[in-house]
Amino acid sequence: MKSFSRHIYLYLLVLALAITQFLSAQTFRGGIAGTVQDSTNAVVANAKIVLLGTDTGYTRETVSTSAGAYSFQDLPLGNYSVTITAPGFASKKIDGIAVRPGQVYALDISVSVATSNEQVEVNAAAIALDTVSSTNNAVVSDKAVANIPLNGRDFTQLIKITPGFNGQGSLNGARTNQNNWQIDGADNNDLFHNSEGANQGGVSGIAGVTLPIDAIDQFSVQSQANAEVGRNAGGLINMVIKSGTNHIHGSAYYFLRNEFFASKSPILPTATRKPEIRNNQFGGSLGGPILHDKLFLFVNYERQKYVIGAQSAATEPTAAWVTQATALLTEHNIPVSPTSLNVLSLWPQGNKPSGGATLNNFFDTRPQDGYSDNVVGKLDWNLTSRQTLSVRSFIGTGRQLGNAGVNIWEYYQVAPNHVHNYAITHNWAKTDHLSNQLLAAVNYFGQTFNDNVHNQDIPALGLNTGVTNPSLFGAPTITITSFDQVGVTPPLGRQDYTGMLNDTATLVSGKHQFRLGGEFRRNYMNLLYQRNVRGSFNYDGTAYTALHPTNNYATEADGTTRALADYLAGYSTSGTIVYGTLQRDLWLNQWSIFGQDQYQLLSNLTLNYGLRWDYSGPVYSTNGTLSNFDPNSSTGFAIVGQNIDTIYPRSYTNVAPRFGFAYQAASKLAVRGTYGIYYDLPNLNGFFDNRPGNGASVGVQANNTGPNPVFTVSKSSAYQILPNINPFPTTGAATTFGVSTVDPGFRNAYVHNFNLNTQYQLGRNSIFQVSYVGALGRRLFNLIDINQAAPNSTGSTQQSTRPYFSKFPSFAAINQYESKAGSNFHSLQGMIRTSSFHGLTAQAAYTYGHSLDNVSGTRGFAPQNSLNLGGEYGNADFDTRHTFNAYAVYEVPKFTDRWKPLTSGWQGNVFTTFYTGKPINIKTSTNNSGVGEFQDRAVRIANPYTTSHTLVRSSATAGAYVQWFAPTAYALPAKGTFSGMHRNDGRGPGFGTVDASLVKNTQLHENVNLQLRAEMFNIFNRLNLANPSGSFTSTSLGRSTDTIGDSIGAPGIGSGEPFNVQFAAKIIF
């Protein structure tokens, strides 16, 4: 806690020192702008426009320019009215103007010659054409946020509503970590993953801490935006927190679900009972005035607590499996290693199933669980008629225990989570035409991971890994093909601090609206990712054969039995261990400046053009613990702060032009388009926790050099493990070791984003939009091995074929982080949206798109042949051809005046998502090519989609599976060669779910209502399968053995899981 406070104070000091800089960022608020004209369409200059916030009494005023233009920028969200007066013209008042995040409500005002002293009053359209902006901005209104049934009450599910979002986490073809997450404009990013901080999955798919839905006013996603938007190339995702108003308002609520109403997953054994699915979320909110029209407060507290039983099957090495594998060894006179028998105790004996040697033979009945406590507070102060101040905080603390890829409770992952987010925003309308917004914020994200049980003394079992420090005790990672792993999570963790300051100035002059500014961010990360410190061992059934080519079982039994036989005999295919201290202090600075002009060239044509400059400094450490490979150095290394200045070059040329237009072709028709370059901030896990499986060090902090050397010992070819003898020598001279480095030419990735769309207004309440949206990614983050061995060079000859062997014979794989990948995305998107149409608020969106790239991520992604990155070009991992999503909130009209408590206050809500399957990469998981990368692909020899896609179950006690594609359709390439099959050749099952809720509101008092909810998830109980296994050597090749929610660690609570019902009671006032 002292460390946290010290860093918070440090960031506040940094922001205070930087406050004199001219800085800015994209607005998270909204605005109202337009032109004042008379009945002949002549502009009216010097008209007085008075703005009134109907919820808070907030007022501002301005006058129209010589071109009749006016603008209110950076307004707090809410409902407003506008009153216009001009000499000789009748006064006019327009009510019902809703200001949404990131949107400028286009309000052109027509005034008529005064014939009396009466004021003309009209209501604004519920949805207006966007005739001034070029940005694609999808907003989920306060009504939709509050009422859409969200499984797990997780706000990140709202992004699914956005046109262009494909269901796999990608927005308009961007990588899944290329989005910028904000809360009230404040940074909400975890820099390590470049993903959301609040509501990030802890163990996996369930949010570690939860920003309460009852605290969120509106949710918006901006893409293809103007020069104000930066940091990432995908989209800007912003949550705006509710504020207090002149009226006291709030809620008290309890959401409850359990397994009573749930459908049992058909994947589960028929002989087992329905597992627990218990989720409780409760809390309350309160908002209101401290000083009427001046000072307002809003607070919200929520607690989530859940317990979830086992949802999927696994395969464990039962006595029958061991007997079968031992028989295979005995047939060839191969002894069983006593060490291997001892290490079998790492698989919990008390929960082992009995019976035959079958797949999917095990369910651990012990549940996963978690909790979080979450508090939001916000203070809004109308300082004067021209100045406002907002102060907001969010604090979330939680802990999770869950399945992280294995079904053994001892190796469930335990993860405490902490998120703190603070923001101060000051708005100042200095003159009628000049305004400014200043925002200072601090974001903290803290998370650690470990195996649930991590005190096993491995040397005592005869497996000597050289680990003697009790703090590093625990099971090594042991992977036997088709069996559940043990030792999944080594000690991992990070504390991520971000301080940010931005300021936007707006000037309205004639037909121009200028916005100028920049942005500053300062990041610090305390990184402790002790990957592989306990060692890792892989067994795929090929090791013994590789070392004994004349007496082996290569063609006998099945792959699972051969893999277990290798393990029992003590022959491992590959392995890795890390010696040394991996804790690092990392820093990163980012600067941006921009200029943007919105120019009303004609009365019906607006141009938006601007220029943005982004500087993202190289990540650095202050104690010389980062290093690169240097072939010109006698040691092979260049240490940051000694031999080189930075881990990769500084780049001062990230200039991003933006251009767009908005053309109102008719009163109900607008055509808009935009083009821009968007630079991307790289995620740090690509540099510091990359593990593609070829034995290189996990990052540039883990090289065997510098003041705190880290020694990564790799075994990339078959070897034997002997009792009590360390297979990983602890000195660099004794063996080979892996290296990580950054390409000297590394630069920030960028994306060309472009779109053309047409909006058509259907009455006052609805809009239809159709768009073409495209994106071309360039200089995307990728990885290659620049010391890749020659093909077909397995065994003792492999190391000698590496390019740098003659000078650095101890260097094995050298993973180089580059910016040389590319991507292409093209799509057709359609959307219809309606608001308050006879009680209906709804949206439906469809996207047809295709994403192609060389590589879809950085962490753990590597090509099968590092000398041919172009050979990796194919369907992106997140490629989804068809996506449909929709929501509807419908207030059922009162159908009789009789029995009012029963016949009034009903509401129905629906949230639905459908998308086609994502790709499957069919990999051999072996070193068939001989280059030592373990990324080889299989080859397709027949049509794989000839199976019936029906559930298959071997017995009542075994889990079911679906044989999604025929494993016989694929084969190994010729030994020592690479596959010519495209990456991501396969295609997995699609996804579909319809969630609905029935709501009854009953008035208890004048301003107090009781709301009862029944929220039904996946009401048609569709089976949404996880992608099948793409591992060629696995007996489960082509099999889907899990539901999609359970596969990402959200069983029963994740979207698309089997049918369940959640009940809720809310007091709303």
N, C-alpha and C positions, 0 to 999 in steps of 0.2 A: 504494500500500500504506500509506503514511503517512496518507493521507486516511481510509482504511478504519479503521485503528487508532484515529485520533483520534475518529471517530464512535462506535466501539465503546466507548471509555472514556467518552464523553459520555453514552451511553445507560446504562451501568452507574451513573454518578453520578446520573442522573435517577431510576433505579429505587431506588437507595439512599435518596435524599431522600424518595421516595414510600412507602417501606416502612412508615411509621407509619400510613398511611391504611388504613381498613378496606375491603379490596378483595376481589373474587372473580371467578371465571369458571366456566364449565361444566366438570365433571370429565371427565377423559379416562381415568380408571381405572374400577374397578368396585367392587362391594360385595356383602355378604351381609346379609340382614335377614329378620326374621320374628317369629313369636310362639311362646312356649313354652306348651303346654297339657298337661293330663293326659288320661286316657282318657275322662273325662266332658265334655271340651272346656272345662273351667274353666281360666282362665289361671293360670300358675305364676309368682309374683313371686320376685325375688331368686335365680333360678337362675344358676349360674355357667356361662358359655359361654367355652370356650378355643378359640382359632383357631390352626391350625398350617399354615404354608406348607410343603408337602411337598417343594418343590424347593430352598428356601433356608433352612429352619429358622426362618423368621420367625414369631414368636408374638405374639398379642394376646389380651386377655381382657376380658370385660365381664359385667355382671349384668343380668337382665331387669328391666324397670320394674314398677311396680304393676299395669300392664295386661298384663304378660307380654311386652312388646315388647323386642327387642334389635336392634342394628345395628352392622355393621362397614363403615364408609364409606372411599372413596378407597384401596382396596387395590391393591398392585401386581398385575398380571395373573399368572395362574398357577393351580396346583391346590392346593386346601386341604382340610383336614379340620376338623371341629368336634366338640368333646366337651362334653357338657352334664351337669352334676351339680347336684342339688338335694336337700335333706334329705328323707328318706322316699321318694325315687324312685330307680329304678335308673339308673346311669350309662349314657349313650348316646353312641356315636361314629358320626359320619356322614362317610364318605370320598367322594372323587371329585367334589368341588365345583369346577367350573371357573368362574373369575371372568373375565368378558369386559369389554371397554371400554364405558363408558357404561351398563352394565347392573347392576342390583342383583338378585342371585340370590335369589328368594323361597324361603326355607327355613323353613317352619313346622314346629316340632318337637313331637312328641307323646311324653311320657314316661309310664312306667308305675310302679306301686307296686313298691318293691324287695322281692323274695322271696329274693334271694341277693346275694352280692358280685360276681357276674359282670357284665361290661360288654356291653351290647347294641351290636353293630356292624352298620351297614347302608351301602349305597352310594346316593349321590344320583342322581337321574335325570340322564341325559346332557343332556336339554333339559327345562326347566321352564316351565310356564305363567307368564306375567308377570301376577301378581295384585296388584301394588302400584304399578307405574309406568303413566303414560299416554303416555309417549314412544314413538314408532316408532323402534326401534333395530335396524338391520340390521348384523350382525357377520359378518365373514368370518374363520373360525377359523384358527389357526396351521397346521393340517393343510391347509386349502384354500389359504391363501396360498402355502405351500411347493410345492404340487403342481399347481394349476391351470395349464394351458398358456397363458401370456400372450405374445402376439405383441409382441416387443420388450422383454419383461420390464419392463413399465411398470405401476406400481401403480395409476395413474389408471384403468386398464381395469377394476379391481375394482368401481368404482362402478356398472358396468353390472349387477351382480348385485342391486342394490337395487330392491325393488318401488317403482314410481313414477318410476324413471329411464327416460326414453323413448328413449335411443339418440342423441339430438341434443344432449345436454349439459344438458338441463333436468331438475330434480328436483321432482316434484309441482307443475308449472306455473310454477316460478320461472324467472327469466331465467338464462341460462347462467353469468352472473358474480355470482349471488346466493348462492353457497356459501362457507362458512368452512372453510378448510383448516388443519389442525394436525398437528404431529408431537409426540407425547407432551404434548399440550395446549398446546404453544408455537405461536405464530403462524407459519404457512407460506404467507402470502398476499403476492402482488405487488399492492400497492395501486393501481398504475397501471391494471391490467386487472381487479382483483378476482378473480384466479384463483390457482391454485397456484404457489408459488415453485419448490420442488424438483419436477422432472419437467415443468415448463412447456416447451412446445415452443419451441425456439430460433428457427430459421428458420421452422418451421411445425409439422408434426405429430409429429416425433420429439423426445423429451425432450432438452433442452439439457444438463442434468446429471441423474443418475439416482440416486434413493435405492434402494439395493440391495434386491431382494426377499428375499435371505437375511438382511437385518437387520431385517425387519418381523416382529413377533410376530403382531399381529392388526390388522385393518382394520375400521373401523366408520363407519356413516353414521346420524346422528341427525336426525330431523325431527319436526315437530309436538311440540316438546319443552317442558319446564317453564321456569320463570323464570330458571334458571341459564344458558340458551342465548341468545346474542345475536350481535351484529355484522352478521349477514346474515339475510335472510328465507327462504332456501332450506333448506339442510341444513348440519350440522356434520360434516365429513369428517376423521377422525382416524386417523393411523398410530401404533401403539404399537411402539416399538423393543424388540427382545429384550434380556434381561438375563442376566448371568452367574448360575450356580447353584452348588450344592455339588459338582456333577459337571462335570468338564471336558468341553466339547462344542464342536463347530465343524464347519467344512466347508472344502474346497478344490474349486473347480469351474471348468469351461470349457464355455461354450455356443458352438456354431459352426453357421453356416448359410452356404450359397452357392447359386448359381443352378443347380447340377448337378441337384438334385431338383425345382427349381421349374418350375411350368407357365408358359409364356410368355403374357403378357396378350394376349387376342385383339384388343385395341385397337392393338397394335403392328403395324407393317408386316410382312407375311409375308416380305419380302425381307431383313429385318434379323435379326441373330442375337439370341439371348436376352440381355438386358442383365444386367450384374453386379448381384447382390444378396448382399452379403457383410457379415455382422454377427457380430462376435466380442465376447463378454462373459465375463470371467474374473476370478477373485478368490478370497477366502477369508475365513472368519470364525473367531473363537475366543472362547469364553466359559468362565468358571470362577471358583473362589474365590481370593481373595487371603488372606482370613482366614475359616476355616470358620464358617458360620452368621452371619458378620458383614459381610464386605466382598467384593464381587463385581465382575468386569470383563467387558465384552463389547466386541469390536472387529470391524470388517468393512471390507475394501477391495474395490472393484470398478472395473474399467476396461471401457468400451465403445468399440469402434472399428468403423465401418462405411463401406462404399463402395457406392453405388447408381448404376447406369446409368440412362440416359433411359428413361422409361416412357410418355410421352405425346407426341402430335404437336402441332405448332403450324403456323401459316401465316405464312410470311415473304415479303417483297416481292422475289420472284425477278425475273430479267430478263424473264421472260414476263409477269409481272404489271405490271412497269413499262412494257413495250411496249404492253400492252393499255390501261393508263390514259393513256399518252402519246397513243395514237391517238385516244382520246376527246377529249383537249384539242385536238389538231390539227384535229379535225373542226369545232371551234368557234373556231379561230384563237386559242387561249389559249396563251401561252408557258409553257414549263417554267422554274421558278425555279432558277438555278444553285446557290443556297443549299440548296434541297431535295435536289438531286442530290449535293452534297457531304455533307450530313447522312446520306444513305443509307449512308455508310461506318460509321455506328454499328451497323448490322446487320452482323455479321462476314461479310466477303465470302468468306473461305476456306472457310466451312462452309455457304455457301448451296447449296441444292439446285438442280439443273437441271430442265428439263422445263416442262410447261405451267403455266398460271395456275390451279392447283388449290388447294383448301383442304387443311389438314393435310399440308403438303408437306415438313415439316422435322423431323428429329430430331438434336439435338446429342449426339454420342457421348461427350462428356466427362462424367465422373460427378460426382455430389455426394458429399460425404464428411463425416465428423465423428468426434469422440472426446470422452470425458469421463473424468475420474478422480474417484472418490467414496470418502470415508472417513467411517465412523461409529464413535463411541466412547461407551461408557456405563459409569458407575461407580455402583453401588448399595451403600449402607452402612446396615446395621441398627444405628443408634447405640445404642439401648436397646430394651427390650421395648415402649416406647411411641413411639419416634421413629425415622424413617427419612429418609435423604437420597439423592437421585438427581441425578447430573450427567451431561448428555448433549450431544454435539456431532455435527453433520453438516457436512462441507465438500465441495462439489462444484465442479469447474472443467472447462470444456470449450470447444470451438469447433466451429462447424458451417458448412458451405458447401452451400447447397441452392437448389432451385427455389422461388422466391417468387411464382409466377404467370406466369413466362416460361420458355421453353425454350432460352435462349441463355446459355451458360456465363459470358460476360463480365458478365451481369446477374443471375447467381445472387446470392443474398444471403449475405453472410458475417457471422457472429454469434458473438463470444466470449460465454461465459456463466459467471457466478460466483454460487454460493449458499452462505451460511453460516447455520447455525441452531444456537443454543445454548440450553440450558434447565437450570435448577436447581430441584428440587422438594423441599420439606421437609414431611413429614407428622408430626403430633404428636397422639397420643391423650392429652389432658391428664388426663381422668378416664374412668371407665367409660362416661359418657354424653356427653362433650364432646370433639370432635376438630377438627383444623384442618389445612388444606392450603394451603401458600404456594408459588407458582410465579413465578419471574422468568426472562425469556427475551429474547433478541435475535435478530432475523432480518434478514439482508442479502441483497438480490437485485440483481445488476448485469448489465447486458446492453447491447451496442451492435450497430448494424446499418450496413451499407453495401453498395453494389454491389461485386461481386468485383473488377471493374476500374473505377476511378473517377478516372482522371487525364486524361481526354480534354479537349483545349483547344477548347472549342466556338466561341469567337469566331474562332479561326483557320479555321473552316469557313464563316464568313460569317454565322453565327447569333449576333447580338449580344443577349445577355440582361443585360448590365451586370455580369456576374460576372467580377471581376478577381483575386480572392483565390485563389491556387493551392490552398489547403486546401478550397475549395468546387468545384474543378474536377470534371468528370464529366458524363455525359450527362444532359440534362434528360429529364423524363418525356414521351415522345411516344407518344400512343395513336391509332392508325389503326384504325378499326372492322374487326374480324375478323383483324387482324394482331397478332403478338407485340409487346408494348411494348419500348421500350428506356428506360434510366434509371429503373429501378423504385424503387430505394432511395436516398434522400438520407442524409446523415449523421444518424443517430438514436442515442439512448442514454439510459440512466437508471441511477441508483444509488438504491436504495430501502432505507431502514433503518427497522425497527420495534422499539421497546423496549416490553415489556409486563410488567405485574406483576398478579397476581391471588391472592386468598386466600379460601378457603371454610371457614366454621365450621359444624359440624354438632352439634346438640343433640337428644338423644333424651329425651323426657319424657312419661311415661304413654303415651297412644296417638298422640302427636305426634312427628314427626321434622322439626325445623326446620333449614333451611340458609339462611344469611345471608351477604351479602358484596357485592362490586362488582368493578370492573375498570378498569384504566388502560392506555392505549396512547399512545405518543408516536411519530409518524412524521416522517421527514425524507426528502425526495427531491431529488436533484440531477438536474434534467431538462434534456436537450439534444436536443430533437426539432426538427431544422432542416428541417421539411417545406416543400417547394416553393422552397428557396433556389436550386435550379438551374433552376427554371421548369418549367411543364407546358404541353403543347399537345395539343389534342384535334381530331381530324379525323373527322367522321362522314358526309361527302358532301353536306352541306346548306349549307356556308359560301358557296361560290361562287354558288350559286343565290340565297341571301339577299341578296347584294350586287349581283347581275346578274339581275334577274327576267325580263328579256326575251331574253337569250341564254345559255341554260344547258343542262345535261344532267340535269335533275331526273328525267326519266322514261326516261332511257336507261341501258343497261347494267345491272349489278347493284349492290347497295349497297356491296360490297367494292371494286369498280372505281371507283365514284364517290368513295369515301372516299380511295383512293390518288390519284386525280386531283386532289382538293382539296389533298392534301399536296404533290404535285409542282408545283402552280400556286402554292403558298404561301398558301392560304386556310384559316385555322383557325376552327373553330366556337367554341371558348372556350379560355381560358388563364389561368394564374395564376403569379405569382412573388412571393417574399417577400424584402424587404430589411431587414436589421437583425440583432441578436444575440438568439437565442431561448433562451439558457441561463437557467435560473431555479432558485432555491433555494426549496423549498416545505416547509411544516410543517403538521401536523395533530395535534390532541389529541382523545382520546376517553375518556369516563368512563361507567361504568355502576354501578348498585347494584341489588340484588335481595333479596327475601325470599320464601322458599318453605316451605310446610308440607305434609307428607304425613301425613294424619290417618286413622287406622283407625277409621272411624265405627262399623262393624259388623265382626264376625269375617270376613265375606266381602265387605266394601265399603270401599274406600280412596279418599279424596278427595285430590287434588293441586291446590293452588291457590297462587298467588303473584302478585307484582307486580314488574315490572322497569322501571327508569328508565334510558334511554340518552341520553347527550349526545355528539353528534359535532360538534365545533367546525368552523367554516368553515376551509377550506384558506387559508393565507396565505403571503406572502413578506415578508421583512424589509426589502427595499430599494425598495418602491413600484413594482414592475414588473407589478402586476396592475391591471386597470381594467375598468370597465363602461361601457356606453353610458348617457348621461344626457341626455335631451332638453331638460332645463331649463338645461343648462350651455351657455355660449357656444361651447365647443370641442366639445361633444357627448360628453365623457368625464368620468367620475369616477374618480379614482385612489385605490386603497386606501392608507391612511396619510396621505392629504392631504384629499380631499373626502368619502371614506366610510371607515368603520371596517373593514368586512369585505366580501368579495366577494359573500356572501349572508348573510342574517340568522342570528344564533345562535338555536337553538331549544331551549327548556328544557321543552317539554311532551311529550316523547316517552315517554309512560307506557304500558307494555305489560302488561295483565292476562293471566294464564294460568289456565286451569281445566281439570281433567281428573278422570276417575274410573276405577277398575278394580274390576269386580264379578265375583266368582267365583260363577257361577250354579250350577255343579255341580263335582264333584271334577276333571273333565277339561274344563271349559268356563269361559272367561273372556270378559267383554264389557268393552271399554275405549273411552273416547272423550276427546276434548280439543278445546279451542278456545283460541286465543291471537292476540294482535297481535304482529307481529315487525317491528322497524324495520331498515332497510337502509342500509349505508354506501355512498355513491356512489363509483363508480370514477373515478379522476382523468383517465383519457384522454378522458372526455366533456367535460371543461373545457379540456384542454390539447392535445388532438390530434384534434379533431373535423373531419372533412373530407367533408361530404355532397355536395360538387361544385358548389355555387352561387357560389363565389368569395369567401365570407366568410373572415375570418382563422381560423386553425386553433384559436384558443383565446383566453382572456382575458389571456394573457401576450403575445399577438401583435398588440395594437392599436397604432395609430399615435399614441401619446401616452406621457407619463411620462419618466423619466430614461433609459430604453433603448427608444425607440420602435421598433416593428416595422411596416413598411409593406407591406401585402398589396395588390398591384395585380391586379385581376381584369378579364378580358375575358369577359363573359357573352353576348356576341353576336358574330356573324361579323366577322372582320377579316383584313387582308392583312399578311403578313410580308415585308418588303423586305430585300434583302441589306445586311448590316452596319448596319442601323438597328434600335435597340432598340424592340420593340413595346410595352415596359412602361416608361413614363416613371418616373424615379427620384425625383420630388418629389411630395408629396401634393397640391399645388395643380394639378398638370398633368393629373390624371385621377381616376377614381373608385377607391375601395378598399373592401375588405370589413371588417366589424367583428364582434366576438363580445362577448356580454354574458350576465349571469345575471339571471334574473327576480328582482326584489326580494321576491317572495313565495315564493322557492324554499324547500322543506322536505324533510326526509328522507322517502324512500318508506317505506311500510309495507304489510304483507300480513296479511289475516285468514286464518289457517290453521285448519282444522278436520277432524276425522275421527271415524269410528265403526268399530270393528273387533271381530271375534270370533275368539278362538283356541280351538282344540280339540286336546287332547293325544291322540295316537295311540300308546298304549303309553308306554314310558319313553324312547323315543328319537326321537319324531317329533311335529311340531306342524303343524297346518293353520290358516291364517289367511285371512280374507276381510275386506276393508276398503272403506269409502267414504271418499275423501280429496278435499278441496276447498281452493281458495285463491282469494282475491279481492285482487288487487293494487291499491293506491291510491297516488296522488301519485308515480307512477313517473316516472323521469328521461326527459325527451323534449326535442326541439329543434324550434323553428319559426323562420322568417324574419319578423321584425316589420317589415321594410322591403320586403316582397315587391312586385314590380311588378304593374301591372294586367294582366289577360289580354289576349293578342293585341297586346302592345306591344313587339314585337321591334325590333331596329335602334336607330337614334338616339333614338327616342321612349321607349324602355324606361325609361331612368334618370329621366326627368321625371315618370313616373307613380308613382314610389315615394312612400309616405306622408310621409317626412321630407325629400323633395327640396327643398322651399321653404326650409327652415332649414339643411339640411346637404346641399348638392348633390353633394358628393364622396362621400357615403356610399352604397355599393352595398348588397349583402346585409348584414343585421344579424342574425346567428344568435343567438337567445336560448335559453339552457338553462333548462328549466322542470321542474316536477314536477306535471304535469297529465294524465299518461297513466294508463290503467287496464288491468287484465287479469282474466280469469276462467278458472278451471280446475276441472273436475269429473272424477272418475275412479272406476272400480271396480277393485280390486286383489285378487289372490289369490296365496297363497304356501304351499308345503309344504316343510318342512325336516326333515331327519333327520341324526342324528349317531351314528356308531359302531354302526350297525345291521348286524350280521353283516359288518363290514368296510366298510360303505358310509356315507360322509358326503356329503350332497347337498342341493341346494335347487333348486326351480323356481318361477318367479314370472311372472305375467301381469298386464298393466295395459291397461285400456281407458280412454282419456282424451281430452279435447278442451281445447285451450288457445286462447283468443281474447284479442287485445289491440289497442291502437292502434299500438304500436311495440314491437319486441322487443329493442331495445338503445339505446345512446346514440351510440356512435362511428360516424359516417357514416350515421346513420338520419335521414331527414327526410321529411315528408309531401309529396305532390304539390301540395297547396294548404294553405299555412300558416294560412289563415283557416277551415279546416274539419278540425280534428284528428279529430273524430268520423267523418269520411269514411274514415279509415284503419282503422277497426275491422274486424277479420277474423281469419282463422287466424293464430296466432303463427308466426313463422319456424321455431320448433322444434316445432310441433304435430305429434304422431304419435299416430294413433288406436290402434294395436295394438302392443304390445311383449311379447315373450316372451324370457326369459333363464333359463339353468339351468347348474348345474355339478354334477359328480359326481366323487368320489374313491373308488375301489373297490380294496380290498386283496384280491386273488384268493386264496382259500383253498388251502392245500397239498392237492393231489389224490392224492399218493402219498408214501410214505416213501422210495422208491427214487430215486436220482440227485438227492438233495436240492439240490445247487448249481444244478441246472437246473429243478427243478420247484417250488421255493419262492421267495418274495420277489417275485412278480410283482404289478404294480399297473397299473390302467387309469384314466385321467382324461379328463374331457370338460368343455368350456366352450362353450356355444352361445348365440347371440344372434340374434333375428329381430325386425324391426320394419318397419312400413309406411312409405311414402315421406313426405318432408317437402314443405312447400309451395314453389311457384315464383311469384315476383312478376314478371309480364310488364310490363316497363317499355320505354318508347319510346327512352330514352337521348337524347332530343332536347328541344328547347325548344318543343314543339308548342303548348303552352298559351300561350306568350309571357310567362310570369311570371319566367323566368330561373332556375328552381330545378333543372331537368334531372331531375325525379323523376316525370314524367308516366307514367301507365299506359296500356296499350293497351286496346281493348275486344274482348270476345269476340263473334264473329259466327257461329260454328258450333261443333260438337262437335270439340274438338281431338284426342281420343283415338281416332283411326281408323287409326293406323299399325300396322305389324306388329311393331315392336320387334325387328327382326332387324338383325344387323350389316351395315353398308354400307361397301364399300371401293372407291375409284375405281381403284386400281392396287396392285400388289405393294409399291410403295415409299411408299404413302400410309397414314396411320393410318386405322383404321376408326372408325365412329361408329354410334350407334343414334338414329334419328329418333323420339324419345320422344313428341312430339306434333306435329300438323300446323301449320306456321307460318301457313298460310292461314286458320286458325281465328281469327286476331286481325287487327285493323286499327287504324289511327290514329283517334282521335276527331276530330271536326270542328276545324278550325284555330281556336285561341284558346279552346278549351273543355277541361274536365277529363273524364277518364274516369269513368263511373259504375260501373265494374267493381270488385268488392271487391279489396282488397289480398290478395296470395297466392292468386290464383284457381287456379293450376295445382297439380299434385301430381306429385312426382318418383318415381323408382323406389324400391322397398323394399330392404331389406338383410337378408342372412342369412349366417351362417357357423357351421360346426361345427368346433371345434378339439379335437384329441384327442392323448393321449400314452400311450405304452407304456413302463413303467418296470420295470427289473429290479434288485433289491437283492440283493447277494451279501455275506455276512459274510466279512471278511478276518481279523478278530481278534475277541476277545470283545466289544469295544465299537466296532469299526471296520467300516464297510460301504462297499462300492463300489456306487454307483448309476449305472446307464447309462440314458439317456433317448433316446427318439425322439419329438419333438413335431411333430405334423402340423397345419398350419394350413389352414383352409378345405378340409377333406378331400374334399368333394364338388365342389370347384373351381367354385363358383357365381360368376358374373360380377356383381360389385357395382358398379353404375355410379354415377358422380357425378351430381348434379343437372344437367339440361340447361340450356343457355343460355336466359335469359329476356329477352335484349336484342332488342327488336323490330327494330331496324335492322341487326342482325347477320345475315349469311348463315347463321350457325350456330343461329339461333333454333329451339328445340325439340330441338337435337341434344345428346346426351351423348357427349362425346369423350374421356372419361377414366374411370378407376376411382376409387372413393371414397377409397382410401388415397392415391393419387398426387395427387388434387385438394387434399388437406390437407397435402401435403408429406411423406408417409410411404410412398413407393412400395415395395412388396414387404415392408415391415415393419409397416405399419399393419394394423389389424384388418380382415378381409374381403378382403384382397388375394389374388391367385391362389395356388393351392396351392403350398406349400413345406414343407420338412422341416428341423427344427433338431435337431441331435444334441448331447448333453451327457454329460459324465462328472463325477461328484461323489464325493469321499471324505467321508463323514459319520461323525463320531465324537462 
